Amino acid sequence: MSKQQALLEFLLRMGDTSLILGHRMSEWCGHAPILEEDIALANTALDLIGQTQLWLGYAAEVQGEDKTADDLAFLRDAWDFRNLLLAELPNGDFGRTIMRKFLFDAFQSVLLGRLLTSTDTTVREIAEKASKEAAYHLERSADTVVALGDGTEESHDKMQAALDRLWPYVGEMFESDAYDAVLVKAGIAPDPASLRAEFDTLVTKVIRRATLDLPEDAFSHSGGRSGRMHTEHLGHLLTQMQWLQRAYPGNRW
């Protein structure tokens, strides 16, 4: 496996996860419980889509097939996507959406922090931009998890249910494979497994403040970042997200 192949896989994993989660967050537009949250969730979605543009734009450049970020976003099928399974799950209620965002924000903040020292100049520059947004996202999602978890009996129960539902999808974030080994050797990206301790420390601190309990010995789902297996939800999401481009191929605003 060449360094270019490993880099492309990494960029797709980063870009696809941001894209799919960004789309999920955008589904809240006009449906959030209060106006402030409606605007906040829409802005978060825009940040993620902006990061997607950078990651997939660089992926298209590395791929070298005269494609663009739009081509990679709208003209690939489900089995070509490399996003974390966590990102493609349906939103559920507001509590589940916030809990998922917190878990992702915690992971992203740790990963982007390591990417600030990447030997790849473009990866480092993207990380520098994205890390500023990720820091704000983490602060906001963590505060909301605490407010809801340590709030009313109903909000506490819903946040605990959300954590129990989503925790089995966390393990995939820290799986390592042959692509990761090449990236680590080249100094481009860290071994995902090496991020787990810092992630656990960060998450545990917030979950305790929220008076919630971390699940024990949860089964770990995987297959999204390797493209080996996705949930049935991704196909439906792509049908909606890609419809316009596929119905009117090549059109631009």
LOROPA-432116 format. One record per residue (C-alpha): residue number from 1; residue in one letter; chain; x, y, z negated. Coordinates in steps of 0.2 Angstrom, whole numbers, padded with zeros to 4 digits. Example, Ala and Ser with C-alpha at 12.3 -4.5 7.8 and 13.67 -1.06 7.14 Angstrom:
residues 2
<pt 1,"a","A",<0062,-0022,-0039>>
<pt 2,"s","A",<0068,-0005,-0036>>
***
This chain:
residues 253
<pt 1,"m","A",<0000,0000,0000>>
<pt 2,"s","A",<0007,0017,0005>>
<pt 3,"k","A",<0007,0032,-0006>>
<pt 4,"q","A",<-0005,0041,0007>>
<pt 5,"q","A",<-0018,0027,0005>>
<pt 6,"a","A",<-0017,0028,-0014>>
<pt 7,"l","A",<-0019,0047,-0013>>
<pt 8,"l","A",<-0034,0046,-0002>>
<pt 9,"e","A",<-0042,0033,-0013>>
<pt 10,"f","A",<-0039,0045,-0028>>
<pt 11,"l","A",<-0046,0060,-0019>>
<pt 12,"l","A",<-0062,0051,-0014>>
<pt 13,"r","A",<-0064,0045,-0032>>
<pt 14,"m","A",<-0063,0063,-0038>>
<pt 15,"g","A",<-0073,0071,-0025>>
<pt 16,"d","A",<-0087,0058,-0024>>
<pt 17,"t","A",<-0090,0058,-0043>>
<pt 18,"s","A",<-0091,0077,-0043>>
<pt 19,"l","A",<-0103,0076,-0028>>
<pt 20,"i","A",<-0115,0063,-0034>>
<pt 21,"l","A",<-0116,0071,-0052>>
<pt 22,"g","A",<-0117,0088,-0044>>
<pt 23,"h","A",<-0132,0082,-0034>>
<pt 24,"r","A",<-0140,0074,-0050>>
<pt 25,"m","A",<-0138,0090,-0059>>
<pt 26,"s","A",<-0146,0100,-0045>>
<pt 27,"e","A",<-0162,0089,-0046>>
<pt 28,"w","A",<-0165,0099,-0062>>
<pt 29,"c","A",<-0168,0115,-0053>>
<pt 30,"g","A",<-0185,0121,-0057>>
<pt 31,"h","A",<-0188,0107,-0070>>
<pt 32,"a","A",<-0178,0111,-0085>>
<pt 33,"p","A",<-0187,0114,-0102>>
<pt 34,"i","A",<-0182,0132,-0103>>
<pt 35,"l","A",<-0177,0145,-0090>>
<pt 36,"e","A",<-0159,0147,-0098>>
<pt 37,"e","A",<-0156,0128,-0096>>
<pt 38,"d","A",<-0163,0129,-0078>>
<pt 39,"i","A",<-0150,0142,-0073>>
<pt 40,"a","A",<-0136,0134,-0083>>
<pt 41,"l","A",<-0139,0116,-0075>>
<pt 42,"a","A",<-0140,0124,-0058>>
<pt 43,"n","A",<-0123,0133,-0061>>
<pt 44,"t","A",<-0115,0118,-0067>>
<pt 45,"a","A",<-0121,0109,-0051>>
<pt 46,"l","A",<-0113,0122,-0041>>
<pt 47,"d","A",<-0097,0121,-0050>>
<pt 48,"l","A",<-0096,0102,-0047>>
<pt 49,"i","A",<-0100,0104,-0028>>
<pt 50,"g","A",<-0087,0117,-0027>>
<pt 51,"q","A",<-0074,0105,-0034>>
<pt 52,"t","A",<-0081,0092,-0022>>
<pt 53,"q","A",<-0077,0104,-0008>>
<pt 54,"l","A",<-0059,0105,-0014>>
<pt 55,"w","A",<-0056,0086,-0017>>
<pt 56,"l","A",<-0065,0080,-0001>>
<pt 57,"g","A",<-0057,0094,0009>>
<pt 58,"y","A",<-0040,0087,0004>>
<pt 59,"a","A",<-0045,0069,0007>>
<pt 60,"a","A",<-0050,0073,0025>>
<pt 61,"e","A",<-0033,0081,0027>>
<pt 62,"v","A",<-0024,0066,0020>>
<pt 63,"q","A",<-0035,0054,0030>>
<pt 64,"g","A",<-0030,0063,0046>>
<pt 65,"e","A",<-0045,0059,0057>>
<pt 66,"d","A",<-0050,0076,0061>>
<pt 67,"k","A",<-0064,0076,0048>>
<pt 68,"t","A",<-0070,0088,0036>>
<pt 69,"a","A",<-0077,0088,0018>>
<pt 70,"d","A",<-0095,0088,0025>>
<pt 71,"d","A",<-0091,0073,0036>>
<pt 72,"l","A",<-0086,0063,0020>>
<pt 73,"a","A",<-0100,0069,0010>>
<pt 74,"f","A",<-0114,0067,0023>>
<pt 75,"l","A",<-0109,0054,0035>>
<pt 76,"r","A",<-0103,0039,0024>>
<pt 77,"d","A",<-0114,0025,0018>>
<pt 78,"a","A",<-0116,0020,0000>>
<pt 79,"w","A",<-0103,0006,0001>>
<pt 80,"d","A",<-0090,0019,0006>>
<pt 81,"f","A",<-0092,0030,-0010>>
<pt 82,"r","A",<-0080,0029,-0024>>
<pt 83,"n","A",<-0090,0038,-0038>>
<pt 84,"l","A",<-0091,0032,-0056>>
<pt 85,"l","A",<-0107,0023,-0059>>
<pt 86,"l","A",<-0111,0035,-0073>>
<pt 87,"a","A",<-0114,0049,-0060>>
<pt 88,"e","A",<-0127,0040,-0049>>
<pt 89,"l","A",<-0139,0035,-0063>>
<pt 90,"p","A",<-0156,0044,-0063>>
<pt 91,"n","A",<-0156,0059,-0074>>
<pt 92,"g","A",<-0169,0053,-0086>>
<pt 93,"d","A",<-0175,0065,-0099>>
<pt 94,"f","A",<-0165,0081,-0104>>
<pt 95,"g","A",<-0156,0073,-0118>>
<pt 96,"r","A",<-0149,0059,-0107>>
<pt 97,"t","A",<-0144,0072,-0094>>
<pt 98,"i","A",<-0134,0082,-0107>>
<pt 99,"m","A",<-0127,0066,-0115>>
<pt 100,"r","A",<-0120,0060,-0098>>
<pt 101,"k","A",<-0113,0077,-0094>>
<pt 102,"f","A",<-0104,0078,-0111>>
<pt 103,"l","A",<-0097,0061,-0108>>
<pt 104,"f","A",<-0091,0066,-0091>>
<pt 105,"d","A",<-0085,0083,-0097>>
<pt 106,"a","A",<-0074,0075,-0110>>
<pt 107,"f","A",<-0066,0063,-0098>>
<pt 108,"q","A",<-0064,0076,-0084>>
<pt 109,"s","A",<-0056,0088,-0097>>
<pt 110,"v","A",<-0043,0075,-0102>>
<pt 111,"l","A",<-0039,0070,-0084>>
<pt 112,"l","A",<-0038,0087,-0077>>
<pt 113,"g","A",<-0026,0092,-0091>>
<pt 114,"r","A",<-0014,0078,-0085>>
<pt 115,"l","A",<-0016,0083,-0067>>
<pt 116,"l","A",<-0009,0100,-0071>>
<pt 117,"t","A",<0008,0092,-0070>>
<pt 118,"s","A",<0005,0082,-0054>>
<pt 119,"t","A",<0019,0081,-0042>>
<pt 120,"d","A",<0007,0084,-0028>>
<pt 121,"t","A",<0005,0103,-0026>>
<pt 122,"t","A",<-0013,0103,-0019>>
<pt 123,"v","A",<-0019,0091,-0033>>
<pt 124,"r","A",<-0011,0102,-0046>>
<pt 125,"e","A",<-0019,0118,-0038>>
<pt 126,"i","A",<-0036,0110,-0038>>
<pt 127,"a","A",<-0034,0104,-0056>>
<pt 128,"e","A",<-0029,0122,-0061>>
<pt 129,"k","A",<-0045,0129,-0054>>
<pt 130,"a","A",<-0057,0114,-0060>>
<pt 131,"s","A",<-0050,0114,-0077>>
<pt 132,"k","A",<-0056,0131,-0081>>
<pt 133,"e","A",<-0074,0126,-0077>>
<pt 134,"a","A",<-0072,0109,-0085>>
<pt 135,"a","A",<-0067,0118,-0102>>
<pt 136,"y","A",<-0083,0128,-0102>>
<pt 137,"h","A",<-0094,0114,-0097>>
<pt 138,"l","A",<-0087,0103,-0111>>
<pt 139,"e","A",<-0089,0117,-0124>>
<pt 140,"r","A",<-0107,0119,-0118>>
<pt 141,"s","A",<-0112,0101,-0117>>
<pt 142,"a","A",<-0104,0097,-0133>>
<pt 143,"d","A",<-0113,0111,-0142>>
<pt 144,"t","A",<-0130,0105,-0135>>
<pt 145,"v","A",<-0127,0087,-0140>>
<pt 146,"v","A",<-0123,0093,-0158>>
<pt 147,"a","A",<-0139,0104,-0158>>
<pt 148,"l","A",<-0150,0090,-0152>>
<pt 149,"g","A",<-0142,0076,-0161>>
<pt 150,"d","A",<-0143,0085,-0178>>
<pt 151,"g","A",<-0159,0093,-0174>>
<pt 152,"t","A",<-0177,0086,-0176>>
<pt 153,"e","A",<-0180,0068,-0179>>
<pt 154,"e","A",<-0187,0067,-0161>>
<pt 155,"s","A",<-0172,0075,-0153>>
<pt 156,"h","A",<-0160,0064,-0164>>
<pt 157,"d","A",<-0168,0048,-0158>>
<pt 158,"k","A",<-0168,0053,-0140>>
<pt 159,"m","A",<-0150,0058,-0141>>
<pt 160,"q","A",<-0146,0041,-0149>>
<pt 161,"a","A",<-0156,0032,-0136>>
<pt 162,"a","A",<-0146,0042,-0122>>
<pt 163,"l","A",<-0129,0037,-0130>>
<pt 164,"d","A",<-0134,0019,-0131>>
<pt 165,"r","A",<-0140,0019,-0113>>
<pt 166,"l","A",<-0125,0027,-0106>>
<pt 167,"w","A",<-0110,0021,-0116>>
<pt 168,"p","A",<-0109,0005,-0106>>
<pt 169,"y","A",<-0104,0015,-0091>>
<pt 170,"v","A",<-0089,0024,-0100>>
<pt 171,"g","A",<-0077,0010,-0099>>
<pt 172,"e","A",<-0076,0011,-0080>>
<pt 173,"m","A",<-0068,0028,-0082>>
<pt 174,"f","A",<-0052,0020,-0089>>
<pt 175,"e","A",<-0050,0005,-0077>>
<pt 176,"s","A",<-0033,0004,-0068>>
<pt 177,"d","A",<-0029,-0004,-0052>>
<pt 178,"a","A",<-0016,-0005,-0038>>
<pt 179,"y","A",<-0020,0012,-0032>>
<pt 180,"d","A",<-0017,0019,-0049>>
<pt 181,"a","A",<-0001,0010,-0051>>
<pt 182,"v","A",<0006,0019,-0035>>
<pt 183,"l","A",<0000,0036,-0040>>
<pt 184,"v","A",<0008,0034,-0057>>
<pt 185,"k","A",<0024,0029,-0050>>
<pt 186,"a","A",<0024,0044,-0038>>
<pt 187,"g","A",<0019,0056,-0052>>
<pt 188,"i","A",<0003,0061,-0044>>
<pt 189,"a","A",<-0010,0055,-0057>>
<pt 190,"p","A",<-0010,0047,-0074>>
<pt 191,"d","A",<-0014,0029,-0077>>
<pt 192,"p","A",<-0033,0030,-0082>>
<pt 193,"a","A",<-0030,0018,-0096>>
<pt 194,"s","A",<-0019,0031,-0104>>
<pt 195,"l","A",<-0033,0043,-0106>>
<pt 196,"r","A",<-0044,0033,-0117>>
<pt 197,"a","A",<-0036,0037,-0134>>
<pt 198,"e","A",<-0038,0056,-0131>>
<pt 199,"f","A",<-0055,0054,-0124>>
<pt 200,"d","A",<-0061,0043,-0139>>
<pt 201,"t","A",<-0054,0056,-0152>>
<pt 202,"l","A",<-0063,0070,-0143>>
<pt 203,"v","A",<-0080,0061,-0141>>
<pt 204,"t","A",<-0080,0054,-0159>>
<pt 205,"k","A",<-0078,0071,-0166>>
<pt 206,"v","A",<-0093,0078,-0157>>
<pt 207,"i","A",<-0104,0062,-0160>>
<pt 208,"r","A",<-0101,0063,-0178>>
<pt 209,"r","A",<-0105,0081,-0179>>
<pt 210,"a","A",<-0121,0076,-0170>>
<pt 211,"t","A",<-0125,0063,-0183>>
<pt 212,"l","A",<-0125,0050,-0170>>
<pt 213,"d","A",<-0118,0032,-0170>>
<pt 214,"l","A",<-0106,0026,-0156>>
<pt 215,"p","A",<-0112,0009,-0150>>
<pt 216,"e","A",<-0101,-0006,-0154>>
<pt 217,"d","A",<-0095,-0019,-0142>>
<pt 218,"a","A",<-0105,-0012,-0128>>
<pt 219,"f","A",<-0104,-0022,-0111>>
<pt 220,"s","A",<-0095,-0011,-0098>>
<pt 221,"h","A",<-0102,-0009,-0081>>
<pt 222,"s","A",<-0089,-0006,-0066>>
<pt 223,"g","A",<-0087,-0007,-0048>>
<pt 224,"g","A",<-0092,0011,-0042>>
<pt 225,"r","A",<-0074,0019,-0042>>
<pt 226,"s","A",<-0068,0003,-0032>>
<pt 227,"g","A",<-0083,0003,-0020>>
<pt 228,"r","A",<-0086,-0015,-0025>>
<pt 229,"m","A",<-0103,-0012,-0032>>
<pt 230,"h","A",<-0115,0002,-0034>>
<pt 231,"t","A",<-0132,0003,-0043>>
<pt 232,"e","A",<-0148,0003,-0032>>
<pt 233,"h","A",<-0150,0022,-0036>>
<pt 234,"l","A",<-0135,0028,-0025>>
<pt 235,"g","A",<-0144,0023,-0009>>
<pt 236,"h","A",<-0160,0032,-0013>>
<pt 237,"l","A",<-0149,0047,-0018>>
<pt 238,"l","A",<-0139,0047,-0002>>
<pt 239,"t","A",<-0155,0046,0008>>
<pt 240,"q","A",<-0161,0062,0001>>
<pt 241,"m","A",<-0144,0071,0001>>
<pt 242,"q","A",<-0139,0066,0018>>
<pt 243,"w","A",<-0156,0067,0027>>
<pt 244,"l","A",<-0154,0084,0035>>
<pt 245,"q","A",<-0136,0081,0042>>
<pt 246,"r","A",<-0141,0064,0049>>
<pt 247,"a","A",<-0158,0070,0057>>
<pt 248,"y","A",<-0149,0085,0065>>
<pt 249,"p","A",<-0131,0079,0067>>
<pt 250,"g","A",<-0118,0093,0069>>
<pt 251,"n","A",<-0129,0107,0065>>
<pt 252,"r","A",<-0123,0122,0055>>
<pt 253,"w","A",<-0132,0136,0046>>
***
